[in-house]
Amino acid sequence: MEQYEPDRLSPAQVAAMRRSFRNGRAALTRRSLLRASAGGALVTGGLGALTGCGIPAAGKTAGGVSADDHSAKEKTVNFSNWTEYMDVDESEKHHPTLDAFTERTGIKVKYTEDINDNVEFFGKIKPQLAAGQDTGRDIIVLTDWLAGRLIRLGWVQKLDASNLPHAFANLSEQFRSPDWDPGRAYSYPWQGISTVIAYNKKALDGVEVKSVSDMLDNPRLKGRVGFLSEMRDSIGMTLLDMGRDPAKFTDDDYDAAVARLQKAVDNGQIRRFSGNDYTADLTSGDFAACIAWAGDVVQLKADSPDIDFIIPDSGYITSSDNMLIPNKARHKTNAERLMDYYYEPEPAAELAAYINYVCPVDGVKPYLAKIDESAADNPLIIPDAAMAAKSHAFRLLSQKEETAYEGKFAKLTGA
């Protein structure tokens, strides 16, 4: 079990967080590409909290610490999620799938959109978890790398498989056994996130783009190529293009990928590294092609006939946002029942139709087709077998690797 180290963050890691707050996935809500972010406020509060005093060694706890489960007497569950990551009705006051869960089970869901960034949220819950205290939350949703860290720290509870029959049966194969939680003993995906190549047909003007190499090497695209400011996405896609496995790469492999991108920066091939704001460049044609997040591409394609995407033959990077139950949660059984509910095809389809990310639930397509046939046929929401086979996860990094790799990537991007 990893012991909690209250070290200050390195300058490279702080720079990476600032990139995320400023223009990474945290910079815009999950659903709206145009809505402003709360990120500016988080830079001050979140980074200040994480670079300040650490939790003393006495706060270390063993893993899988539960409180008495009050699920039977307290028909409630406290669910913390990212903003704009749940279906809502036209009034924007009710969540239909959550309401249906409550009607069926009698369990009321206190749903809170209080996760704007992994790092900021970690700073919020870290003191209670390190001290062995209840966070007041029964379900939290975290991206792979932070989910893995909390599991290693022993700050989340092992799931009871008997309460998760639909989740066990219906979890898509590509999400079944990440290196940070083999067999999904502690987590289940909320939604998947695919990193692909997006392009503007009009801006390409006949240039063919089928790979990262096409983006980096074709002189006709000079100054019109975009990469993401998120290290795992840009480096991961480059590693795949170079024939390296993002799940098994070495330091030398990483350095080779950085060098390949550095060459494209130096010769002006890459216009810039960006976060969600790449969507404006892609739509305007300033980017003819770029590395992009699939959830954005679904929305952009709906608004513009010029926008499309490709999955390179070398593959693409996939990750997930994951449901976990923190230590000392009061309503573990209720939380597991809610997690399992979202692995039933009908509520999973309703959720997918609204948020347009990769649905991690097998068997959803016919249910989604009844709601939105185009969404059901979209491989960015329901990956077909060929697309799923091309998915690759970026491996979990050690603290030492994280510091070194983020430092090199910050230098590359000018962060």
Salt bridges, closest charged atoms under 4 A:
GLU2 OE2 - ARG149 NH2 3.30
GLU2 OE1 - ARG152 NE 2.42
GLU74 OE2 - HIS70 ND1 3.96
GLU74 OE2 - ARG330 NH2 2.37
GLU74 OE1 - HIS331 NE2 2.63
GLU84 OE2 - ARG35 NH1 2.46
ASP99 OD2 - HIS94 ND1 3.97
ASP114 OD2 - ARG137 NH2 3.04
GLU120 OE2 - LYS124 NZ 3.82
ASP138 OD2 - HIS331 ND1 2.84
GLU173 OE1 - ARG176 NE 3.88
GLU208 OE2 - LYS210 NZ 3.64
ASP217 OD2 - ARG260 NH2 3.41
ASP241 OD2 - ARG260 NH2 3.58
ASP253 OD1 - ARG244 NE 3.09
ASP255 OD1 - LYS408 NZ 2.73
ASP277 OD2 - ARG272 NH1 3.19
ASP281 OD2 - ARG272 NH2 2.51
ASP308 OD2 - LYS201 NZ 3.87
ASP308 OD1 - LYS301 NZ 3.30
ASP313 OD1 - LYS390 NZ 3.53
ASP321 OD2 - ARG25 NH1 3.66
ASP321 OD2 - ARG30 NH1 2.71
GLU336 OE2 - LYS332 NZ 2.55
ASP340 OD2 - HIS166 ND1 2.72
GLU344 OE2 - ARG104 NH1 2.80
ASP377 OD1 - LYS365 NZ 3.83
GLU401 OE2 - ARG395 NH2 2.86
GLU402 OE1 - ARG232 NH2 2.73
GLU406 OE1 - ARG19 NH2 2.81
